[in-house]
Each structure stands twice: as structure tokens, then as C-alpha cells.
Amino acid sequence: MIKVLFICLGNICRSPMAEAVFANLVSQKGLDEHFVVDSAGTSDYHIGEPPHKETLEQLKLHGINANGLTGRQLNENDYVHFDYMIVMDESNLSNVKLRHNGSSKPTIKKLLDYLPEEGVKDVPDPYFEGGFDYTYDLVSRACKHLLDDILAEKEL
């Protein structure tokens, strides 16, 4: 199994959006049995809450299933369980690396590392800035590249 965890601050906007988009791409390729996809937040602000209503609206608009998405906080087990920890911005990257004890070796990268031609390094947080449609566009394009890279790396 290939295990991918998407991470943002509160786990109600960007990371659950990326989780749903990536899981949808995996399903479209008929690869569900090869992947575990999840999301988490670096903070405990929204544990147990559903995604932001505008995240849900974007997913629905694009025909992507959002069932079962619930906010949770990143924990130490995630570093052992997941192969890829994909963060939304530099602050998340710093927080994830700070908590990493080095005993495991997940790939830790920013999502937009998979979309370098965009010229934007961080997925903007629509919770504070708005622009859920722009966030969706970035997330969906980067997730396609991420999946392609993983499939090439794992020779699937």
C-alpha cells in the first residue's frame, strides 16, 4: 500500500480538499487497492469537524465525493504510517519537520513542489484569504502531478 497524508493548519480547507481530489484521481485510475489517502492539521483547532462549507461546495461542484472527511490533528504515528506527507505551505512544512524525530523516512514535501511552473510556492489558505476556487485549481493540478510522480516512482 502507498500511504499519502495531506497536511494543512486546521484540516478543514486545503488538506481535506487535497485528500478528496487525490482519492478521486486514484479511483479514476482504478488504483484504490494500492492507496491509503488521509489528511490532518498541524493544529487542534478543528478536530472532529467536517470540512469548511466552501471546501465542500468546491468538491461538489467538481463531482468529488467528500463523505467521511473529518478534521484531525497530525500525530506521531503518522510519521511511521505514511510514505508521503504532503503539506500546503512553508509554515506547515516547518511544523511537520519540527515534530519529526527522524526515526522514519516519509517523503515530506509541499504540494506545489509538484506544480513548479505555477510560480507559487504555497497553497494559499482560503479560510483567511478566500478564493476557494483558486485553491481548488492549484490543488487539483498539483495532485495530478503528485499521483503521476508516485506512479512512476513505484512503477505502477
C-alpha positions as CSV (number, residue, x, y, z in Angstrom):
1,M,0.0,0.0,0.0
2,I,1.1,3.5,-0.8
3,K,0.0,5.9,2.0
4,V,-0.4,9.6,1.4
5,L,-1.2,12.2,4.0
6,F,-2.1,15.8,3.1
7,I,-1.4,18.4,5.9
8,C,-2.5,22.0,6.5
9,L,-3.1,24.1,9.6
10,G,-6.7,23.3,10.6
11,N,-7.6,20.3,8.4
12,I,-10.9,21.9,7.2
13,C,-9.9,23.6,3.9
14,R,-6.8,22.7,1.9
15,S,-5.8,19.3,3.2
16,P,-9.3,17.7,3.1
17,M,-9.7,19.2,-0.4
18,A,-6.4,17.6,-1.5
19,E,-7.4,14.3,0.2
20,A,-10.7,14.2,-1.7
21,V,-9.2,15.3,-5.0
22,F,-6.3,12.8,-4.8
23,A,-8.5,9.9,-3.7
24,N,-10.8,10.7,-6.7
25,L,-7.8,10.7,-9.1
26,V,-6.7,7.3,-7.6
27,S,-10.3,5.9,-8.1
28,Q,-10.5,7.2,-11.6
29,K,-7.3,5.2,-12.4
30,G,-8.7,2.1,-10.7
31,L,-6.0,2.1,-8.1
32,D,-8.0,2.2,-4.9
33,E,-6.5,-1.1,-3.6
34,H,-3.0,0.4,-3.8
35,F,-3.5,3.6,-1.9
36,V,-4.5,4.9,1.6
37,V,-5.2,8.7,1.5
38,D,-5.9,10.8,4.5
39,S,-5.4,14.4,5.8
40,A,-4.5,16.1,9.0
41,G,-3.9,19.5,10.6
42,T,-0.9,20.7,12.5
43,S,-3.2,22.4,15.0
44,D,-6.0,21.1,17.1
45,Y,-8.5,23.8,16.1
46,H,-11.0,21.7,14.2
47,I,-10.7,18.1,15.4
48,G,-13.9,16.2,14.6
49,E,-15.3,18.9,12.4
50,P,-16.4,18.5,8.8
51,P,-14.5,20.5,6.1
52,H,-15.3,24.2,5.6
53,K,-18.6,24.7,3.7
54,E,-16.8,26.3,0.8
55,T,-14.4,23.4,0.5
56,L,-17.4,21.1,0.3
57,E,-19.0,23.3,-2.3
58,Q,-15.9,23.2,-4.5
59,L,-15.7,19.4,-4.2
60,K,-19.4,19.0,-5.0
61,L,-19.1,21.5,-8.0
62,H,-16.4,19.2,-9.4
63,G,-18.3,15.9,-8.7
64,I,-15.9,14.8,-6.0
65,N,-17.1,12.7,-3.0
66,A,-16.5,14.4,0.4
67,N,-18.0,11.7,2.5
68,G,-16.1,10.8,5.6
69,L,-13.8,13.8,5.7
70,T,-13.3,14.8,9.3
71,G,-10.7,17.1,10.9
72,R,-7.9,15.5,12.9
73,Q,-4.5,16.6,14.2
74,L,-1.2,15.2,13.0
75,N,0.2,12.7,15.4
76,E,3.5,10.8,15.9
77,N,2.1,7.6,14.4
78,D,1.6,9.4,11.1
79,Y,5.4,9.6,10.6
80,V,5.6,5.9,10.7
81,H,2.4,5.0,8.9
82,F,2.6,7.3,5.9
83,D,5.0,7.2,2.9
84,Y,4.3,10.7,1.8
85,M,3.4,13.7,3.9
86,I,2.3,16.5,1.6
87,V,2.0,19.9,3.2
88,M,0.3,23.0,1.9
89,D,2.7,25.8,2.8
90,E,6.1,26.7,4.3
91,S,4.6,27.0,7.8
92,N,3.1,23.5,7.7
93,L,6.4,22.2,6.3
94,S,8.3,23.7,9.3
95,N,5.8,22.3,11.8
96,V,5.9,18.8,10.3
97,K,9.7,18.7,10.1
98,L,10.0,20.1,13.7
99,R,7.9,17.2,15.0
100,H,9.7,14.6,13.0
101,N,12.1,12.6,15.2
102,G,14.0,11.2,12.3
103,S,13.2,7.5,13.1
104,S,11.1,7.1,10.0
105,K,11.7,8.4,6.5
106,P,8.5,9.6,4.9
107,T,8.8,11.9,1.9
108,I,7.9,15.3,3.2
109,K,7.2,17.9,0.5
110,K,5.0,20.9,-0.3
111,L,2.1,20.1,-2.7
112,L,3.1,22.9,-5.0
113,D,6.6,21.3,-5.4
114,Y,4.6,19.2,-7.9
115,L,3.5,22.3,-9.8
116,P,6.7,24.3,-10.2
117,E,5.6,26.0,-13.4
118,E,2.9,27.9,-11.5
119,G,5.4,30.1,-9.8
120,V,3.5,29.9,-6.5
121,K,5.2,28.1,-3.7
122,D,2.4,27.8,-1.1
123,V,-1.3,26.8,-1.5
124,P,-3.0,30.0,-0.1
125,D,-5.2,29.4,2.9
126,P,-8.8,30.3,1.8
127,Y,-10.0,30.2,5.4
128,F,-8.3,33.5,5.8
129,E,-7.9,34.8,2.3
130,G,-11.0,33.5,0.4
131,G,-10.5,32.1,-3.1
132,F,-11.7,28.5,-2.6
133,D,-11.9,28.2,-6.4
134,Y,-8.3,29.2,-6.9
135,T,-7.2,26.9,-4.1
136,Y,-9.2,24.1,-5.8
137,D,-7.5,24.8,-9.1
138,L,-4.0,24.7,-7.6
139,V,-4.7,21.6,-5.5
140,S,-6.3,19.6,-8.4
141,R,-3.5,20.3,-10.8
142,A,-0.7,19.6,-8.3
143,C,-2.5,16.4,-7.2
144,K,-2.4,15.1,-10.8
145,H,1.4,15.6,-10.9
146,L,1.9,14.1,-7.5
147,L,0.0,11.0,-8.5
148,D,1.9,10.7,-11.8
149,D,5.2,11.0,-9.8
150,I,4.2,8.4,-7.3
151,L,3.1,6.0,-10.0
152,A,6.4,6.5,-11.9
153,E,8.4,6.0,-8.7
154,K,6.5,2.9,-7.7
155,E,6.4,1.6,-11.3
156,L,2.6,1.2,-11.2
